[in-house]
Amino acid sequence: MYMSFFGLAEKPFAITPDPRYLYLSERHAEALAHLLYGIDNAGGFVQLTGEVGTGKTTTVRSLLAELPAHADVALILNPRVTPEEFLLAICDELHVGLDEAARGSIKAIVDHLNTFLLDAHSRGRRVVLIVDEAQQLSADVLEQVRLLTNLETATQKLLQIILVGQPELREVLARNDLRQLAQRITGRYHLDPLSRQESAAYVRHRLKVAGATSEIFSSRALAELHRLARGVPRLINVIADRALLGAYTREQHRVTPLLVRRAASEVEGRGRRLRGLPWLTAAAVLLATAVVTLGLQALYRTTHAAPTPTTVIAPAVALTPAPPVAAFLAAHAGDTGTDAAFGRLFNLWSGTFEVGGARPCEQASAQGLECLADKGSLAQLKLFNRPAIVSLTTPDGVEHQVVIAAIDERHARLEAGGAVLEADLLDLERYWLGDFLLLWRPPLPLPKLLRPGTRGPEVNWLRQALASAYGESAPIASDLYDQDLTRRVEEFQRRHRLTVDGIAGEQTQVVLDALVGAPGTPTLARGNR
């Protein structure tokens, strides 16, 4: 209904799984890496848990897509079965031949399965059993699962088992009568909901795949969507879909926080409770929305127009002690304008920025640098591994431009003029809505998009960079973007959680350069080059 109104080719928030819409947050990617490692290196069990809707099925589907070529998988989706039915389901998945006599005996089924596993082992195959909704397994079936780990050679387990379930699975496995099974679990991983930044990136990713060419949800609407959905992807989908419908019925091309709250109320069955808000609260919401709207996308505009003076009006009274990031921004407000931020970023690249000169990105291009302006998460910034200007908005609606010069697991080094703050990442995320701009130095002039079928020296660079990123020997030189190169680009994009389209766009180029760039290049990761 609303697709043509927003210029979409399809509904972006359908709750049915679609690999084209796959978005792996940092936590999901880490869980996937643990599972892949477990398949190749562990024995016994790996346990993956998470609340309803947090993306367990998405992670499993990603695992199936990235399984090594030497792995065979049995996927059990219905765990409410008897031990005999459970074993038969495994054999059916693995195409283990059973005669009618064997089907009536658990011992005979296990014997056939053991023979199959030994043969697979002799051929260098790895057999994996994945059980979804494992919290529903009965005690008898769980005991049969444990007995399957007894199928082994003198040096290796023949079957790798992955149990996927809701948090109740942890309680089930903690029972005293199942302690033998729990002791064989070699890896445990729990999926948390998405962070605010990841929620925003998730929504933007799905909209982009559906064909969106502009921002449909305002930054504040995305923050409200994260709060109401609590970072749960399934709830984000349901509320966002309803919000788009609400915007369409009101002929609004931009989703606001109020529309998100109405959508959440309808989804949760609370009707029109928001109409009963006191007039003062409603006025405050409208005022906050107006203040934020005035400052949206200031950083993006600076990349397309010459710098203009900025007036910052500080609040007259601080009612509560300011957190570290807010206090830092207030103390150095004179150094958090666009010009100061670009001056510091250029300095990190040993470049020069002329205030009042050409547009910032034109100045960068003249010095062999390129701009990448985008929206994303801290995980993406880590992946790009280049210092970046970020736009931070304080509760009073004032935008500040600072440079993230370094980052680790818990802190980011913020620089404003000559001032420095080691900011806690959780504190930083309170003020950052995902806007960033970074500089990078291409090894040779590169187009914004390198597509299959093109020719040129940049294509040969792409081949060499991919080989270097994987630690491979130099490939045969070729300036044709052929099918094999397309496949390798897709593999690289999938591994690094980029949009998988086989086209080496700016993000793919920057990540490649971050992995194989020249020594002395400024990086975000502490201690690199």
FIKOL-499555 format. One record per residue (C-alpha): residue in three letters; x negated, y negated, z negated; residue number from 1; chain. Coordinates in steps of 0.1 Angstrom, whole numbers, plus 5000, padded with zeros to 4 digits. Example, Ala and Ser with C-alpha at 12.3 -4.5 7.8 and 13.67 -1.06 7.14 Angstrom:
 type   xx   yy   zz seq mol
  Ala 4877 5045 4922   1   A
  Ser 4863 5011 4929   2   A
END
This chain:
 type   xx   yy   zz seq mol
  Met 5000 5000 5000   1   A
  Tyr 4973 4975 4990   2   A
  Met 4945 4988 5012   3   A
  Ser 4950 4965 5042   4   A
  Phe 4956 4935 5019   5   A
  Phe 4921 4939 5005   6   A
  Gly 4905 4951 5037   7   A
  Leu 4899 4986 5025   8   A
  Ala 4898 5017 5047   9   A
  Glu 4911 5040 5019  10   A
  Lys 4920 5040 4982  11   A
  Pro 4888 5035 4962  12   A
  Phe 4899 5049 4929  13   A
  Ala 4916 5082 4937  14   A
  Ile 4909 5106 4908  15   A
  Thr 4903 5136 4930  16   A
  Pro 4866 5143 4934  17   A
  Asp 4850 5131 4967  18   A
  Pro 4812 5134 4971  19   A
  Arg 4811 5101 4991  20   A
  Tyr 4821 5082 4960  21   A
  Leu 4795 5099 4938  22   A
  Tyr 4779 5074 4914  23   A
  Leu 4753 5087 4890  24   A
  Ser 4747 5065 4860  25   A
  Glu 4713 5067 4843  26   A
  Arg 4728 5091 4817  27   A
  His 4744 5113 4844  28   A
  Ala 4712 5114 4864  29   A
  Glu 4693 5124 4833  30   A
  Ala 4718 5152 4826  31   A
  Leu 4715 5164 4862  32   A
  Ala 4677 5164 4859  33   A
  His 4680 5185 4827  34   A
  Leu 4702 5210 4845  35   A
  Leu 4680 5213 4875  36   A
  Tyr 4649 5218 4853  37   A
  Gly 4668 5244 4833  38   A
  Ile 4675 5264 4865  39   A
  Asp 4639 5266 4875  40   A
  Asn 4622 5268 4841  41   A
  Ala 4644 5279 4813  42   A
  Gly 4661 5311 4802  43   A
  Gly 4692 5318 4783  44   A
  Phe 4717 5290 4780  45   A
  Val 4720 5253 4788  46   A
  Gln 4749 5234 4772  47   A
  Leu 4765 5203 4788  48   A
  Thr 4792 5185 4768  49   A
  Gly 4812 5153 4771  50   A
  Glu 4846 5138 4764  51   A
  Val 4874 5142 4789  52   A
  Gly 4868 5121 4820  53   A
  Thr 4832 5112 4813  54   A
  Gly 4820 5129 4845  55   A
  Lys 4811 5165 4836  56   A
  Thr 4827 5178 4868  57   A
  Thr 4809 5151 4888  58   A
  Thr 4776 5162 4873  59   A
  Val 4783 5198 4881  60   A
  Arg 4792 5190 4917  61   A
  Ser 4760 5170 4920  62   A
  Leu 4741 5200 4907  63   A
  Leu 4757 5223 4933  64   A
  Ala 4747 5198 4960  65   A
  Glu 4711 5197 4948  66   A
  Leu 4705 5233 4940  67   A
  Pro 4671 5246 4952  68   A
  Ala 4673 5268 4982  69   A
  His 4663 5299 4962  70   A
  Ala 4693 5297 4938  71   A
  Asp 4726 5316 4940  72   A
  Val 4755 5304 4919  73   A
  Ala 4786 5319 4903  74   A
  Leu 4810 5291 4893  75   A
  Ile 4838 5300 4868  76   A
  Leu 4865 5274 4866  77   A
  Asn 4891 5294 4847  78   A
  Pro 4877 5306 4814  79   A
  Arg 4909 5318 4798  80   A
  Val 4903 5354 4808  81   A
  Thr 4895 5388 4792  82   A
  Pro 4859 5400 4791  83   A
  Glu 4866 5424 4820  84   A
  Glu 4882 5397 4841  85   A
  Phe 4853 5374 4833  86   A
  Leu 4827 5399 4846  87   A
  Leu 4848 5406 4877  88   A
  Ala 4850 5369 4885  89   A
  Ile 4812 5367 4883  90   A
  Cys 4808 5396 4906  91   A
  Asp 4833 5381 4931  92   A
  Glu 4814 5348 4931  93   A
  Leu 4781 5365 4937  94   A
  His 4796 5390 4962  95   A
  Val 4785 5420 4942  96   A
  Gly 4800 5451 4957  97   A
  Leu 4822 5471 4933  98   A
  Asp 4842 5503 4940  99   A
  Glu 4875 5508 4924 100   A
  Ala 4861 5532 4898 101   A
  Ala 4836 5506 4886 102   A
  Arg 4862 5479 4883 103   A
  Gly 4879 5497 4854 104   A
  Ser 4847 5499 4832 105   A
  Ile 4829 5470 4817 106   A
  Lys 4797 5491 4815 107   A
  Ala 4799 5500 4852 108   A
  Ile 4805 5463 4861 109   A
  Val 4774 5452 4840 110   A
  Asp 4753 5480 4856 111   A
  His 4762 5468 4891 112   A
  Leu 4755 5432 4881 113   A
  Asn 4721 5442 4866 114   A
  Thr 4712 5460 4898 115   A
  Phe 4721 5429 4918 116   A
  Leu 4701 5406 4896 117   A
  Leu 4670 5428 4897 118   A
  Asp 4672 5428 4935 119   A
  Ala 4676 5390 4936 120   A
  His 4646 5387 4913 121   A
  Ser 4625 5409 4935 122   A
  Arg 4634 5385 4965 123   A
  Gly 4624 5354 4945 124   A
  Arg 4660 5344 4940 125   A
  Arg 4673 5326 4909 126   A
  Val 4709 5334 4898 127   A
  Val 4729 5308 4879 128   A
  Leu 4762 5312 4861 129   A
  Ile 4782 5279 4855 130   A
  Val 4812 5281 4832 131   A
  Asp 4834 5250 4832 132   A
  Glu 4858 5242 4803 133   A
  Ala 4837 5266 4783 134   A
  Gln 4853 5254 4750 135   A
  Gln 4883 5276 4760 136   A
  Leu 4863 5308 4761 137   A
  Ser 4875 5334 4736 138   A
  Ala 4852 5349 4710 139   A
  Asp 4852 5382 4729 140   A
  Val 4842 5365 4762 141   A
  Leu 4815 5345 4745 142   A
  Glu 4801 5377 4731 143   A
  Gln 4800 5391 4766 144   A
  Val 4782 5360 4778 145   A
  Arg 4756 5365 4751 146   A
  Leu 4751 5401 4762 147   A
  Leu 4745 5390 4798 148   A
  Thr 4713 5373 4786 149   A
  Asn 4700 5407 4777 150   A
  Leu 4697 5413 4814 151   A
  Glu 4660 5406 4819 152   A
  Thr 4626 5418 4831 153   A
  Ala 4595 5420 4808 154   A
  Thr 4588 5383 4815 155   A
  Gln 4620 5365 4826 156   A
  Lys 4657 5363 4821 157   A
  Leu 4676 5374 4852 158   A
  Leu 4706 5351 4847 159   A
  Gln 4706 5314 4838 160   A
  Ile 4738 5304 4822 161   A
  Ile 4752 5268 4820 162   A
  Leu 4781 5262 4797 163   A
  Val 4801 5230 4804 164   A
  Gly 4828 5217 4781 165   A
  Gln 4843 5192 4759 166   A
  Pro 4828 5183 4725 167   A
  Glu 4848 5211 4709 168   A
  Leu 4823 5235 4726 169   A
  Arg 4797 5224 4701 170   A
  Glu 4821 5233 4672 171   A
  Val 4828 5267 4687 172   A
  Leu 4792 5275 4691 173   A
  Ala 4785 5264 4656 174   A
  Arg 4806 5292 4641 175   A
  Asn 4788 5317 4620 176   A
  Asp 4800 5347 4640 177   A
  Leu 4785 5331 4672 178   A
  Arg 4751 5321 4657 179   A
  Gln 4733 5347 4679 180   A
  Leu 4747 5330 4710 181   A
  Ala 4739 5295 4696 182   A
  Gln 4702 5305 4690 183   A
  Arg 4698 5313 4727 184   A
  Ile 4707 5278 4738 185   A
  Thr 4675 5263 4752 186   A
  Gly 4689 5229 4762 187   A
  Arg 4717 5207 4750 188   A
  Tyr 4729 5175 4767 189   A
  His 4759 5153 4759 190   A
  Leu 4774 5128 4783 191   A
  Asp 4783 5095 4768 192   A
  Pro 4807 5070 4785 193   A
  Leu 4793 5044 4809 194   A
  Ser 4777 5013 4796 195   A
  Arg 4793 4979 4806 196   A
  Gln 4767 4974 4833 197   A
  Glu 4772 5010 4846 198   A
  Ser 4810 5005 4846 199   A
  Ala 4807 4974 4868 200   A
  Ala 4782 4991 4891 201   A
  Tyr 4805 5021 4893 202   A
  Val 4835 5000 4904 203   A
  Arg 4815 4980 4929 204   A
  His 4801 5013 4944 205   A
  Arg 4835 5028 4949 206   A
  Leu 4849 4996 4964 207   A
  Lys 4819 4994 4988 208   A
  Val 4824 5030 4999 209   A
  Ala 4861 5022 5006 210   A
  Gly 4851 4994 5029 211   A
  Ala 4851 4963 5006 212   A
  Thr 4831 4934 5020 213   A
  Ser 4836 4910 4991 214   A
  Glu 4839 4909 4953 215   A
  Ile 4875 4920 4945 216   A
  Phe 4871 4922 4907 217   A
  Ser 4858 4891 4889 218   A
  Ser 4829 4897 4866 219   A
  Arg 4851 4891 4835 220   A
  Ala 4877 4915 4849 221   A
  Leu 4850 4942 4852 222   A
  Ala 4840 4935 4816 223   A
  Glu 4876 4938 4805 224   A
  Leu 4880 4970 4825 225   A
  His 4850 4985 4808 226   A
  Arg 4864 4976 4773 227   A
  Leu 4899 4989 4779 228   A
  Ala 4887 5022 4796 229   A
  Arg 4859 5026 4770 230   A
  Gly 4835 5034 4798 231   A
  Val 4853 5066 4808 232   A
  Pro 4852 5069 4846 233   A
  Arg 4886 5086 4849 234   A
  Leu 4903 5059 4829 235   A
  Ile 4884 5033 4849 236   A
  Asn 4898 5048 4881 237   A
  Val 4934 5048 4869 238   A
  Ile 4934 5013 4855 239   A
  Ala 4915 4998 4884 240   A
  Asp 4939 5014 4909 241   A
  Arg 4969 4999 4890 242   A
  Ala 4951 4965 4888 243   A
  Leu 4947 4964 4926 244   A
  Leu 4983 4972 4930 245   A
  Gly 4992 4944 4906 246   A
  Ala 4970 4919 4924 247   A
  Tyr 4986 4929 4957 248   A
  Thr 5022 4924 4944 249   A
  Arg 5012 4889 4933 250   A
  Glu 4993 4882 4965 251   A
  Gln 4960 4876 4946 252   A
  His 4929 4886 4965 253   A
  Arg 4908 4887 4933 254   A
  Val 4915 4908 4902 255   A
  Thr 4914 4889 4869 256   A
  Pro 4911 4900 4833 257   A
  Leu 4948 4894 4828 258   A
  Leu 4957 4918 4856 259   A
  Val 4934 4944 4842 260   A
  Arg 4950 4941 4808 261   A
  Arg 4985 4944 4823 262   A
  Ala 4974 4975 4843 263   A
  Ala 4960 4991 4811 264   A
  Ser 4992 4984 4793 265   A
  Glu 5012 5001 4820 266   A
  Val 4989 5030 4822 267   A
  Glu 4991 5035 4784 268   A
  Gly 5029 5031 4784 269   A
  Arg 5030 4999 4765 270   A
  Gly 5051 4980 4790 271   A
  Arg 5049 4942 4788 272   A
  Arg 5035 4938 4753 273   A
  Leu 5011 4911 4766 274   A
  Arg 5041 4887 4771 275   A
  Gly 5045 4885 4733 276   A
  Leu 5010 4870 4728 277   A
  Pro 5010 4838 4708 278   A
  Trp 5008 4807 4730 279   A
  Leu 4974 4798 4714 280   A
  Thr 4958 4831 4723 281   A
  Ala 4972 4829 4759 282   A
  Ala 4958 4794 4763 283   A
  Ala 4924 4806 4750 284   A
  Val 4924 4833 4776 285   A
  Leu 4932 4809 4804 286   A
  Leu 4906 4784 4792 287   A
  Ala 4879 4811 4791 288   A
  Thr 4888 4823 4825 289   A
  Ala 4886 4788 4839 290   A
  Val 4852 4782 4823 291   A
  Val 4838 4815 4837 292   A
  Thr 4852 4809 4872 293   A
  Leu 4833 4776 4874 294   A
  Gly 4800 4794 4869 295   A
  Leu 4804 4826 4890 296   A
  Gln 4776 4836 4914 297   A
  Ala 4754 4806 4908 298   A
  Leu 4723 4827 4914 299   A
  Tyr 4736 4840 4947 300   A
  Arg 4743 4805 4959 301   A
  Thr 4707 4795 4952 302   A
  Thr 4694 4819 4977 303   A
  His 4714 4803 5005 304   A
  Ala 4711 4766 4997 305   A
  Ala 4685 4741 4985 306   A
  Pro 4683 4738 4947 307   A
  Thr 4705 4712 4931 308   A
  Pro 4702 4696 4897 309   A
  Thr 4721 4714 4869 310   A
  Thr 4737 4697 4838 311   A
  Val 4738 4719 4807 312   A
  Ile 4762 4708 4779 313   A
  Ala 4753 4725 4746 314   A
  Pro 4780 4732 4721 315   A
  Ala 4783 4707 4693 316   A
  Val 4785 4731 4665 317   A
  Ala 4773 4767 4660 318   A
  Leu 4799 4784 4639 319   A
  Thr 4779 4816 4634 320   A
  Pro 4742 4825 4635 321   A
  Ala 4732 4831 4671 322   A
  Pro 4718 4866 4681 323   A
  Pro 4682 4867 4694 324   A
  Val 4690 4864 4731 325   A
  Ala 4715 4836 4726 326   A
  Ala 4692 4818 4702 327   A
  Phe 4663 4821 4728 328   A
  Leu 4685 4807 4756 329   A
  Ala 4697 4778 4734 330   A
  Ala 4662 4769 4722 331   A
  His 4648 4769 4758 332   A
  Ala 4678 4757 4778 333   A
  Gly 4656 4732 4796 334   A
  Asp 4636 4760 4811 335   A
  Thr 4665 4783 4821 336   A
  Gly 4675 4765 4853 337   A
  Thr 4671 4779 4888 338   A
  Asp 4640 4759 4896 339   A
  Ala 4622 4770 4865 340   A
  Ala 4631 4807 4871 341   A
  Phe 4619 4807 4907 342   A
  Gly 4587 4789 4896 343   A
  Arg 4580 4816 4871 344   A
  Leu 4589 4845 4895 345   A
  Phe 4567 4831 4922 346   A
  Asn 4539 4827 4897 347   A
  Leu 4540 4864 4889 348   A
  Trp 4533 4870 4926 349   A
  Ser 4505 4845 4926 350   A
  Gly 4527 4823 4948 351   A
  Thr 4538 4787 4946 352   A
  Phe 4573 4774 4944 353   A
  Glu 4580 4738 4955 354   A
  Val 4609 4722 4937 355   A
  Gly 4631 4703 4961 356   A
  Gly 4614 4720 4991 357   A
  Ala 4629 4746 5014 358   A
  Arg 4653 4772 5002 359   A
  Pro 4637 4796 4977 360   A
  Cys 4639 4827 4999 361   A
  Glu 4625 4807 5029 362   A
  Gln 4596 4797 5007 363   A
  Ala 4591 4833 4997 364   A
  Ser 4592 4845 5034 365   A
  Ala 4565 4819 5042 366   A
  Gln 4542 4836 5017 367   A
  Gly 4548 4871 5029 368   A
  Leu 4575 4879 5003 369   A
  Glu 4612 4889 5007 370   A
  Cys 4642 4883 4985 371   A
  Leu 4666 4910 4974 372   A
  Ala 4697 4895 4957 373   A
  Asp 4723 4920 4944 374   A
  Lys 4744 4931 4915 375   A
  Gly 4735 4962 4895 376   A
  Ser 4724 4977 4862 377   A
  Leu 4692 4978 4841 378   A
  Ala 4687 5013 4854 379   A
  Gln 4686 5000 4890 380   A
  Leu 4661 4972 4880 381   A
  Lys 4639 4999 4865 382   A
  Leu 4642 5018 4898 383   A
  Phe 4632 4988 4919 384   A
  Asn 4604 4981 4894 385   A
  Arg 4599 4945 4903 386   A
  Pro 4602 4914 4881 387   A
  Ala 4636 4897 4887 388   A
  Ile 4656 4866 4879 389   A
  Val 4688 4875 4860 390   A
  Ser 4717 4852 4853 391   A
  Leu 4728 4853 4817 392   A
  Thr 4761 4837 4806 393   A
  Thr 4765 4828 4769 394   A
  Pro 4800 4827 4752 395   A
  Asp 4802 4789 4758 396   A
  Gly 4803 4796 4795 397   A
  Val 4768 4782 4803 398   A
  Glu 4747 4802 4828 399   A
  His 4710 4805 4822 400   A
  Gln 4684 4819 4847 401   A
  Val 4655 4837 4832 402   A
  Val 4629 4862 4845 403   A
  Ile 4628 4898 4833 404   A
  Ala 4590 4904 4836 405   A
  Ala 4587 4939 4819 406   A
  Ile 4610 4966 4806 407   A
  Asp 4609 4998 4787 408   A
  Glu 4633 5022 4771 409   A
  Arg 4645 4997 4744 410   A
  His 4632 4962 4753 411   A
  Ala 4630 4937 4782 412   A
  Arg 4604 4909 4783 413   A
  Leu 4624 4877 4791 414   A
  Glu 4604 4846 4803 415   A
  Ala 4617 4811 4805 416   A
  Gly 4591 4785 4813 417   A
  Gly 4562 4794 4790 418   A
  Ala 4585 4810 4764 419   A
  Val 4587 4848 4759 420   A
  Leu 4613 4870 4742 421   A
  Glu 4611 4908 4737 422   A
  Ala 4649 4913 4740 423   A
  Asp 4667 4944 4728 424   A
  Leu 4685 4959 4758 425   A
  Leu 4718 4962 4741 426   A
  Asp 4717 4925 4731 427   A
  Leu 4707 4916 4767 428   A
  Glu 4736 4934 4782 429   A
  Arg 4760 4912 4762 430   A
  Tyr 4751 4883 4784 431   A
  Trp 4743 4898 4818 432   A
  Leu 4769 4907 4843 433   A
  Gly 4746 4923 4868 434   A
  Asp 4734 4894 4890 435   A
  Phe 4697 4896 4899 436   A
  Leu 4672 4885 4925 437   A
  Leu 4638 4900 4929 438   A
  Leu 4608 4895 4952 439   A
  Trp 4588 4922 4970 440   A
  Arg 4561 4922 4996 441   A
  Pro 4568 4944 5026 442   A
  Pro 4536 4960 5040 443   A
  Leu 4547 4948 5075 444   A
  Pro 4576 4928 5089 445   A
  Leu 4606 4950 5083 446   A
  Pro 4643 4946 5095 447   A
  Lys 4670 4945 5068 448   A
  Leu 4682 4979 5081 449   A
  Leu 4661 5007 5096 450   A
  Arg 4686 5029 5114 451   A
  Pro 4684 5064 5132 452   A
  Gly 4675 5060 5168 453   A
  Thr 4653 5029 5164 454   A
  Arg 4616 5028 5174 455   A
  Gly 4587 5007 5161 456   A
  Pro 4557 5006 5138 457   A
  Glu 4581 5001 5108 458   A
  Val 4595 5036 5115 459   A
  Asn 4560 5051 5112 460   A
  Trp 4556 5032 5079 461   A
  Leu 4588 5048 5067 462   A
  Arg 4575 5083 5075 463   A
  Gln 4542 5076 5058 464   A
  Ala 4558 5061 5027 465   A
  Leu 4582 5090 5022 466   A
  Ala 4553 5115 5025 467   A
  Ser 4533 5094 5000 468   A
  Ala 4562 5092 4976 469   A
  Tyr 4564 5130 4975 470   A
  Gly 4527 5135 4973 471   A
  Glu 4526 5152 5007 472   A
  Ser 4498 5150 5034 473   A
  Ala 4502 5123 5060 474   A
  Pro 4528 5133 5086 475   A
  Ile 4524 5133 5123 476   A
  Ala 4527 5097 5135 477   A
  Ser 4559 5089 5152 478   A
  Asp 4577 5056 5158 479   A
  Leu 4611 5073 5165 480   A
  Tyr 4638 5074 5137 481   A
  Asp 4649 5110 5145 482   A
  Gln 4672 5135 5128 483   A
  Asp 4644 5149 5106 484   A
  Leu 4636 5114 5093 485   A
  Thr 4673 5107 5087 486   A
  Arg 4675 5139 5066 487   A
  Arg 4644 5129 5046 488   A
  Val 4658 5095 5039 489   A
  Glu 4691 5110 5027 490   A
  Glu 4671 5133 5004 491   A
  Phe 4652 5104 4990 492   A
  Gln 4683 5083 4985 493   A
  Arg 4700 5112 4967 494   A
  Arg 4671 5118 4944 495   A
  His 4669 5081 4935 496   A
  Arg 4706 5075 4931 497   A
  Leu 4709 5052 4961 498   A
  Thr 4738 5052 4986 499   A
  Val 4732 5083 5007 500   A
  Asp 4737 5072 5043 501   A
  Gly 4704 5080 5060 502   A
  Ile 4698 5043 5067 503   A
  Ala 4667 5027 5051 504   A
  Gly 4682 4995 5040 505   A
  Glu 4667 4969 5017 506   A
  Gln 4673 4989 4985 507   A
  Thr 4657 5020 4999 508   A
  Gln 4628 5000 5012 509   A
  Val 4622 4984 4979 510   A
  Val 4623 5016 4959 511   A
  Leu 4599 5032 4984 512   A
  Asp 4576 5002 4981 513   A
  Ala 4578 5004 4943 514   A
  Leu 4566 5041 4944 515   A
  Val 4538 5036 4969 516   A
  Gly 4531 4998 4968 517   A
  Ala 4496 4983 4967 518   A
  Pro 4476 4981 4935 519   A
  Gly 4480 4947 4918 520   A
  Thr 4516 4944 4927 521   A
  Pro 4537 4930 4897 522   A
  Thr 4559 4956 4882 523   A
  Leu 4586 4959 4855 524   A
  Ala 4573 4992 4840 525   A
  Arg 4548 4984 4813 526   A
  Gly 4513 4996 4821 527   A
  Asn 4519 5002 4858 528   A
  Arg 4493 4989 4883 529   A
END
